[in-house]
Amino acid sequence: MKKKLILNKLNKSTLFFPMLLMSFGLQAQTNVFDDVIAPSPNHTYLEAALIQEGLDVALQNNAANLTVFAPDDNAFTALAAALGTNVNGLLALPNLTDILTYHVLGSTVQSTGITNGLIVQPLSTSNTLKLTLTSSGSVFVNQAQVTTANLNTDNGVVHVVNGVLLPVETAADVAIDNGFTSLVTAVVTAELLPAVTNPLSSLTVFAPTNAAFDNLATALNTNVAGLLALPNLADILKYHVLGTEVPSSAVTNGAIVQPLSATNTLKLTLTGTGMVYVNQAKVTTADIAAENGVVHVLDAVVLPFETVVDVAIDNGFTSLTAAVVKAELLPALTNPLTKLTVFAPTNAAFDNLATALGTDLNGVLAHPQLADILLYHVIGDEVLSTELMNGAVPTLNGQDVTINLMGGVMVNTSNVTLADLVVSNGVVHVIDAVLVPSLADLTENSISEMTVYPNPSVDYLIVKNGFISEYKVLNSAGITVQAGKVNGNEIDVTNLEKGNYFIQFNGQNQTIKFSKM
């Protein structure tokens, strides 16, 4: 009974003291802990955590200027469930103090002072906070949305957030910390920072370099600012992200995967030399680990456009698709910046070829000249059926096909059964037979023994079935414009201008034609 009376007297005194101050024209000082967090019925877990770690005192400091991003109780229970524990498990985390100070800035920042893409340093030095201001006016801190803003006190402001922030290295940090300024700016512009800063995600991010963005801008006759203004920028960026973590060791040749963008799939190539391509882009650095996934660096921006490869995949050309994958030609045919004409043999056409050769489809796919045969079906320009003319037309393997327009369209002895399937990087004409190039004029050291691809190329040529050798590249006038040694079956052609070239290898009686895009 005496204890109850004492408590009643204390309660009365706590009410009386502010009234006494007000009677003298004074006002009690308020602080973010006592006047916002502690009285809130939705912040009981945050309050308990702060008291346990002794951080309530810091938030009561009247001389401080603070901004507190305050996760509500639902945020704590959601994090606990994601980690397979409960709130008591969270309170037992050894880095709880660091987590809590990651939610506090040492200055007062009203919601009106937040700009999109702002990166700020909280009291924790383990990581920075990434702020997003959307076009609709929503504010995010990392992945967490501000649900109530600007709860002001004398020593700072509280913004309620619907997620607990964790000071871990994310895919966004990999880009920020490693100088991917164009990619980071694009992610900020597209308001995608919340997605790639979520510490509980499991992502694979294919990250184009700054040079990749510059090259795309040049190809589109604009600059990086022009790319950032593209209406489908967010879709392009989501086309670079998988919703699962895929290390380079898990990539298989010909794998088709669905990124976060639903516009198109990504086509993966694993070459015989161990290089990985994503569509036409080469993975130059693989397996940069982040807490929420893995980052692979690309030398080109991939675009979710329909290409000639998609025509084959989406229309049941399984034999042709399998051949393109086996010949490692996916990078050349998925390049959205090329213009190609593909004569696409049907499955029946491949079956007929296999029968003629006394084998099956696997035997055709094992043919040593498979890549050369396939390139014989491709013209390095977009030619609609109405633009075809009688006569010889050069293909990417260096030999000509013969077009005959008498009584329909024929390519050599095959018939065009469906014409003008137009896509972003060219056109596909369906034919009823596989075109087989003549090999009579090829020497024993010919393309059948050494092949270069992808052809056309953007940056690198791969030498297949060859050996380490000196080479030289000649332009169409026969002038040597580049020479050197084949480096691990790879030749860098990034410094060549766009156009057609010939490559010769020392000690081999052969010349191979290729195009630089």
Buried (B, 14 or more C-beta within 10 A) or exposed (E): EEEEEEEEEEEEEEEEEEEEEEEEEEEEBBBBBBBBBBEBEBBBBBBBBBEBBEBBEBBBBEEBBBBBBBBBBEBBBBBBEEEEBEBEEBBEBEEBBBBBBBBBBBEBBEBEEBEBBBEBEBBBEBBBBBBBBEEEEEBBBBBBBBBBBEBBBBBBBBBBBBBBBBBBBBBBBBBBEBEBBBBBBBBBBBBBBBBBBBBBBBBBBBBBBBEBBBBBBEBEEBEBEEBBEBEBBBBBBBBBBBBEBBEBEEBEBBBEBEBBBEBBBBBBBBBEEEBBBBBBBBBBBBEBEBBBBBBBBBBBBBBBBBBBBBBBBEBEBEBBBBBBBBBBBBBBBBBBBBBBBBBBBBBEBBBBBBEEEEBEBEEBBEBEBBBBBBBBBBBBBBBEBEEBEEEEBBBBBBBBBEBBEEEEBBBBEBBBBBBBBBBBBBBBBBBBBBBBBEEEEBEEBBBBBBBBBBBBBBBBBBBBBBEEBEBBBBBEEEEEBBEEEBEEBBBEBEEBEEEBBBBBBEEBEBEBBBBBB
